[in-house]
Amino acid sequence: RKKLPFGIAQIGKAFRNEINPRNFTFRSREFEQMEVEFFVRPEEGKKWLDQWLADRLAWYQSIGIPRNKITILDVPEKDRAFYSQGTYDLLYAFPFGTEELEGIAYRTDYDLKQHQEASGKPLEYFDEETREKFIPHVVEPSAGVDRTTLALLCEAYDEEEVTDEKGAKETRVVLRFHPRMAPVKAGIFPLLKNKPELVEKARAVTQQLRQHFAVFYDESGAIGRRYRRQDEVGTPFGITIDFETLEGAKDGPLAGQKDTVTLRHRDSMKQERIPIADLLPRLHSALA
């Protein structure tokens, strides 16, 4: 038997008779919803409501949504359901306005009482230590997956003016996802696709890393274009296999050492040379 407090989480499709779908995926007739029913002792309901607020704020920050972009709305009693003893709405500053991401509601014992009445089955909880019997209270965090994803995209999207290898100005489009949230963790590129030895080494590195992360192999086009393509989809790292990989690094602390690669960082575009053997621990550390 479960002891209080405990929770049940679920995620699934929800549907709404939305008259005016708008703002991309923010308001739609079909959407993905995730929620938790968290059962607590009646006297601890408000404490757990505040705890869930802190936990959910920390979670949004952990995936790359800064705290200063989230507004906490303590919903006044007149705007809450009659049975609610507290509700927080978390609002995000979207480009089209500050809108709701999630609601955290202290629903007291209303839901379980309704289920008990309709089913005719007792839903009381018996506390073995205090010998009390009571209907648990419920705290319910409820968030839209689509809205969270949209917030991540809005937060990550950036355009900046950079200078290409020929000295011309161009606009770089980049998705600055937190590395944990990036769909692809690293792009792997042989410097030239018409050099079999570079291609072979690049494919070997791809196979090695693919056992641990989602990676993308690309040999098409100039290396700068390949970097840009990965910037646009938010890939945090680019790994280039070049002639120094095979012949030995020309300078720096790894001078003369073979089996090294160029590691490019998406946000700064800075590059460094590291041994292939260090790739896995470096990426693990960055994605932790």
C-alpha positions as a Python dict, from the first residue, in 0.01 Angstrom:
ca = {
    (1, 'R'): (0, 0, 0),
    (2, 'K'): (116, 349, -85),
    (3, 'K'): (173, 595, 197),
    (4, 'L'): (88, 962, 168),
    (5, 'P'): (208, 1171, 1),
    (6, 'F'): (224, 1003, -340),
    (7, 'G'): (140, 1095, -697),
    (8, 'I'): (15, 954, -1025),
    (9, 'A'): (140, 1113, -1347),
    (10, 'Q'): (-1, 1083, -1696),
    (11, 'I'): (47, 1231, -2040),
    (12, 'G'): (-188, 1210, -2335),
    (13, 'K'): (-404, 1375, -2596),
    (14, 'A'): (-665, 1630, -2497),
    (15, 'F'): (-927, 1797, -2714),
    (16, 'R'): (-1101, 2133, -2692),
    (17, 'N'): (-1376, 2296, -2895),
    (18, 'E'): (-1149, 2587, -2980),
    (19, 'I'): (-1333, 2848, -3185),
    (20, 'N'): (-1024, 3039, -3294),
    (21, 'P'): (-701, 2832, -3303),
    (22, 'R'): (-405, 3069, -3326),
    (23, 'N'): (-43, 3146, -3246),
    (24, 'F'): (102, 2836, -3409),
    (25, 'T'): (66, 2546, -3163),
    (26, 'F'): (-23, 2760, -2862),
    (27, 'R'): (-400, 2737, -2902),
    (28, 'S'): (-528, 2435, -3091),
    (29, 'R'): (-815, 2187, -3090),
    (30, 'E'): (-591, 1888, -3022),
    (31, 'F'): (-296, 1905, -2787),
    (32, 'E'): (-74, 1701, -2559),
    (33, 'Q'): (-131, 1742, -2187),
    (34, 'M'): (74, 1622, -1890),
    (35, 'E'): (-46, 1628, -1533),
    (36, 'V'): (8, 1486, -1186),
    (37, 'E'): (-252, 1396, -925),
    (38, 'F'): (-60, 1431, -599),
    (39, 'F'): (-238, 1297, -290),
    (40, 'V'): (-161, 1454, 48),
    (41, 'R'): (-291, 1482, 402),
    (42, 'P'): (-553, 1760, 434),
    (43, 'E'): (-341, 1969, 671),
    (44, 'E'): (-44, 1956, 428),
    (45, 'G'): (-222, 2066, 112),
    (46, 'K'): (-100, 2428, 105),
    (47, 'K'): (255, 2322, 188),
    (48, 'W'): (261, 2082, -109),
    (49, 'L'): (103, 2341, -339),
    (50, 'D'): (398, 2572, -266),
    (51, 'Q'): (645, 2285, -300),
    (52, 'W'): (510, 2195, -643),
    (53, 'L'): (536, 2558, -748),
    (54, 'A'): (906, 2562, -655),
    (55, 'D'): (969, 2227, -823),
    (56, 'R'): (798, 2325, -1146),
    (57, 'L'): (987, 2655, -1167),
    (58, 'A'): (1313, 2465, -1116),
    (59, 'W'): (1215, 2219, -1390),
    (60, 'Y'): (1148, 2494, -1645),
    (61, 'Q'): (1485, 2649, -1565),
    (62, 'S'): (1655, 2310, -1603),
    (63, 'I'): (1531, 2277, -1962),
    (64, 'G'): (1640, 2626, -2064),
    (65, 'I'): (1353, 2862, -1981),
    (66, 'P'): (1493, 3138, -1757),
    (67, 'R'): (1312, 3235, -1440),
    (68, 'N'): (1276, 3598, -1551),
    (69, 'K'): (1060, 3488, -1846),
    (70, 'I'): (805, 3319, -1616),
    (71, 'T'): (540, 3511, -1424),
    (72, 'I'): (362, 3354, -1127),
    (73, 'L'): (-6, 3442, -1103),
    (74, 'D'): (-162, 3364, -765),
    (75, 'V'): (-519, 3323, -888),
    (76, 'P'): (-759, 3520, -664),
    (77, 'E'): (-1038, 3334, -488),
    (78, 'K'): (-1310, 3489, -706),
    (79, 'D'): (-1146, 3341, -1018),
    (80, 'R'): (-1083, 2993, -878),
    (81, 'A'): (-1311, 2692, -878),
    (82, 'F'): (-1532, 2697, -567),
    (83, 'Y'): (-1358, 2393, -418),
    (84, 'S'): (-1001, 2518, -477),
    (85, 'Q'): (-799, 2650, -184),
    (86, 'G'): (-520, 2781, -403),
    (87, 'T'): (-412, 2795, -768),
    (88, 'Y'): (-95, 2921, -932),
    (89, 'D'): (-72, 2988, -1304),
    (90, 'L'): (273, 2997, -1462),
    (91, 'L'): (287, 3240, -1754),
    (92, 'Y'): (562, 3267, -2016),
    (93, 'A'): (655, 3580, -2211),
    (94, 'F'): (584, 3457, -2566),
    (95, 'P'): (653, 3694, -2858),
    (96, 'F'): (275, 3735, -2899),
    (97, 'G'): (214, 3809, -2530),
    (98, 'T'): (243, 3664, -2181),
    (99, 'E'): (32, 3349, -2176),
    (100, 'E'): (-27, 3045, -1957),
    (101, 'L'): (211, 2750, -1962),
    (102, 'E'): (83, 2557, -1663),
    (103, 'G'): (-163, 2559, -1377),
    (104, 'I'): (-99, 2417, -1030),
    (105, 'A'): (-423, 2371, -839),
    (106, 'Y'): (-497, 2265, -482),
    (107, 'R'): (-825, 2085, -545),
    (108, 'T'): (-883, 1972, -183),
    (109, 'D'): (-1088, 1649, -156),
    (110, 'Y'): (-1346, 1750, -417),
    (111, 'D'): (-1242, 1505, -691),
    (112, 'L'): (-1223, 1199, -468),
    (113, 'K'): (-1554, 1284, -301),
    (114, 'Q'): (-1721, 1306, -642),
    (115, 'H'): (-1570, 972, -750),
    (116, 'Q'): (-1674, 812, -422),
    (117, 'E'): (-2030, 935, -455),
    (118, 'A'): (-2063, 831, -820),
    (119, 'S'): (-1900, 489, -781),
    (120, 'G'): (-2038, 396, -442),
    (121, 'K'): (-1689, 280, -345),
    (122, 'P'): (-1504, 411, -39),
    (123, 'L'): (-1198, 618, -126),
    (124, 'E'): (-1083, 703, 227),
    (125, 'Y'): (-722, 659, 328),
    (126, 'F'): (-643, 484, 656),
    (127, 'D'): (-330, 602, 834),
    (128, 'E'): (-176, 305, 1015),
    (129, 'E'): (22, 526, 1254),
    (130, 'T'): (-247, 772, 1365),
    (131, 'R'): (-542, 532, 1309),
    (132, 'E'): (-718, 810, 1119),
    (133, 'K'): (-942, 763, 817),
    (134, 'F'): (-986, 1053, 576),
    (135, 'I'): (-1024, 1143, 210),
    (136, 'P'): (-687, 1269, 79),
    (137, 'H'): (-654, 1613, -71),
    (138, 'V'): (-516, 1657, -422),
    (139, 'V'): (-261, 1900, -565),
    (140, 'E'): (-269, 1895, -946),
    (141, 'P'): (7, 2042, -1166),
    (142, 'S'): (-117, 2043, -1527),
    (143, 'A'): (94, 2159, -1823),
    (144, 'G'): (70, 2159, -2200),
    (145, 'V'): (350, 1977, -2380),
    (146, 'D'): (289, 2173, -2701),
    (147, 'R'): (304, 2505, -2518),
    (148, 'T'): (623, 2406, -2338),
    (149, 'T'): (780, 2302, -2669),
    (150, 'L'): (673, 2631, -2827),
    (151, 'A'): (826, 2821, -2535),
    (152, 'L'): (1152, 2632, -2581),
    (153, 'L'): (1157, 2721, -2952),
    (154, 'C'): (1080, 3087, -2882),
    (155, 'E'): (1350, 3101, -2616),
    (156, 'A'): (1611, 2930, -2834),
    (157, 'Y'): (1555, 3107, -3167),
    (158, 'D'): (1814, 3370, -3248),
    (159, 'E'): (1949, 3558, -3548),
    (160, 'E'): (2287, 3728, -3552),
    (161, 'E'): (2503, 3896, -3812),
    (162, 'V'): (2832, 3718, -3873),
    (163, 'T'): (3114, 3734, -4127),
    (164, 'D'): (3167, 3433, -4351),
    (165, 'E'): (3502, 3288, -4460),
    (166, 'K'): (3511, 3533, -4755),
    (167, 'G'): (3454, 3838, -4536),
    (168, 'A'): (3091, 3891, -4640),
    (169, 'K'): (2819, 3968, -4386),
    (170, 'E'): (2545, 3712, -4342),
    (171, 'T'): (2268, 3631, -4097),
    (172, 'R'): (2325, 3324, -3886),
    (173, 'V'): (2007, 3153, -3766),
    (174, 'V'): (2064, 2946, -3455),
    (175, 'L'): (1849, 2757, -3204),
    (176, 'R'): (2025, 2797, -2871),
    (177, 'F'): (1871, 2496, -2700),
    (178, 'H'): (2010, 2381, -2369),
    (179, 'P'): (2231, 2087, -2479),
    (180, 'R'): (2005, 1843, -2291),
    (181, 'M'): (1705, 1957, -2495),
    (182, 'A'): (1870, 1958, -2839),
    (183, 'P'): (1721, 1682, -3060),
    (184, 'V'): (2067, 1610, -3206),
    (185, 'K'): (2366, 1639, -2976),
    (186, 'A'): (2649, 1651, -3230),
    (187, 'G'): (2706, 1683, -3602),
    (188, 'I'): (2997, 1483, -3741),
    (189, 'F'): (3170, 1595, -4059),
    (190, 'P'): (3458, 1470, -4271),
    (191, 'L'): (3634, 1781, -4403),
    (192, 'L'): (3617, 1648, -4761),
    (193, 'K'): (3382, 1378, -4884),
    (194, 'N'): (3614, 1278, -5171),
    (195, 'K'): (3883, 1162, -4930),
    (196, 'P'): (3794, 803, -4832),
    (197, 'E'): (4026, 804, -4532),
    (198, 'L'): (3846, 1106, -4381),
    (199, 'V'): (3503, 959, -4453),
    (200, 'E'): (3599, 627, -4298),
    (201, 'K'): (3725, 793, -3980),
    (202, 'A'): (3421, 1019, -3956),
    (203, 'R'): (3185, 724, -3990),
    (204, 'A'): (3376, 537, -3720),
    (205, 'V'): (3338, 833, -3482),
    (206, 'T'): (2969, 851, -3573),
    (207, 'Q'): (2916, 486, -3485),
    (208, 'Q'): (3103, 527, -3159),
    (209, 'L'): (2897, 826, -3043),
    (210, 'R'): (2565, 699, -3176),
    (211, 'Q'): (2562, 433, -2907),
    (212, 'H'): (2525, 712, -2650),
    (213, 'F'): (2362, 1015, -2820),
    (214, 'A'): (2157, 1119, -3119),
    (215, 'V'): (2419, 1236, -3370),
    (216, 'F'): (2403, 1339, -3736),
    (217, 'Y'): (2657, 1257, -4007),
    (218, 'D'): (2687, 1509, -4291),
    (219, 'E'): (2938, 1515, -4576),
    (220, 'S'): (2745, 1734, -4819),
    (221, 'G'): (2866, 2084, -4906),
    (222, 'A'): (3130, 2317, -4768),
    (223, 'I'): (3212, 2273, -4401),
    (224, 'G'): (3080, 2621, -4319),
    (225, 'R'): (2744, 2538, -4474),
    (226, 'R'): (2728, 2218, -4273),
    (227, 'Y'): (2793, 2409, -3953),
    (228, 'R'): (2514, 2653, -4039),
    (229, 'R'): (2265, 2374, -4106),
    (230, 'Q'): (2330, 2226, -3764),
    (231, 'D'): (2308, 2570, -3601),
    (232, 'E'): (1959, 2605, -3748),
    (233, 'V'): (1836, 2286, -3581),
    (234, 'G'): (2007, 2358, -3250),
    (235, 'T'): (2286, 2098, -3253),
    (236, 'P'): (2523, 2213, -2976),
    (237, 'F'): (2845, 2056, -3107),
    (238, 'G'): (3015, 2004, -3442),
    (239, 'I'): (3294, 1747, -3478),
    (240, 'T'): (3519, 1775, -3782),
    (241, 'I'): (3756, 1504, -3899),
    (242, 'D'): (4036, 1662, -4102),
    (243, 'F'): (4388, 1583, -4217),
    (244, 'E'): (4533, 1661, -3875),
    (245, 'T'): (4318, 1377, -3744),
    (246, 'L'): (4517, 1136, -3959),
    (247, 'E'): (4859, 1302, -3973),
    (248, 'G'): (4884, 1462, -3630),
    (249, 'A'): (4794, 1804, -3492),
    (250, 'K'): (5014, 2082, -3631),
    (251, 'D'): (5044, 2296, -3320),
    (252, 'G'): (4918, 2356, -2969),
    (253, 'P'): (4934, 2117, -2674),
    (254, 'L'): (4837, 1823, -2899),
    (255, 'A'): (5105, 1893, -3163),
    (256, 'G'): (5202, 1573, -3341),
    (257, 'Q'): (4924, 1369, -3182),
    (258, 'K'): (4700, 1172, -3418),
    (259, 'D'): (4333, 1084, -3370),
    (260, 'T'): (4230, 1435, -3272),
    (261, 'V'): (3930, 1629, -3403),
    (262, 'T'): (3802, 1984, -3413),
    (263, 'L'): (3517, 2040, -3167),
    (264, 'R'): (3303, 2343, -3255),
    (265, 'H'): (3066, 2503, -3004),
    (266, 'R'): (2734, 2619, -3149),
    (267, 'D'): (2674, 2932, -2941),
    (268, 'S'): (3022, 3085, -2949),
    (269, 'M'): (3136, 2921, -3277),
    (270, 'K'): (3472, 2871, -3106),
    (271, 'Q'): (3672, 2564, -3201),
    (272, 'E'): (3917, 2353, -3006),
    (273, 'R'): (4121, 2045, -3082),
    (274, 'I'): (4066, 1742, -2861),
    (275, 'P'): (4152, 1371, -2879),
    (276, 'I'): (3881, 1142, -3010),
    (277, 'A'): (3916, 948, -2685),
    (278, 'D'): (3800, 1259, -2493),
    (279, 'L'): (3485, 1319, -2701),
    (280, 'L'): (3254, 1093, -2503),
    (281, 'P'): (3338, 1229, -2155),
    (282, 'R'): (3329, 1589, -2285),
    (283, 'L'): (2984, 1543, -2434),
    (284, 'H'): (2855, 1356, -2129),
    (285, 'S'): (2971, 1643, -1910),
    (286, 'A'): (2807, 1907, -2132),
    (287, 'L'): (2478, 1718, -2143),
    (288, 'A'): (2460, 1643, -1770),
}
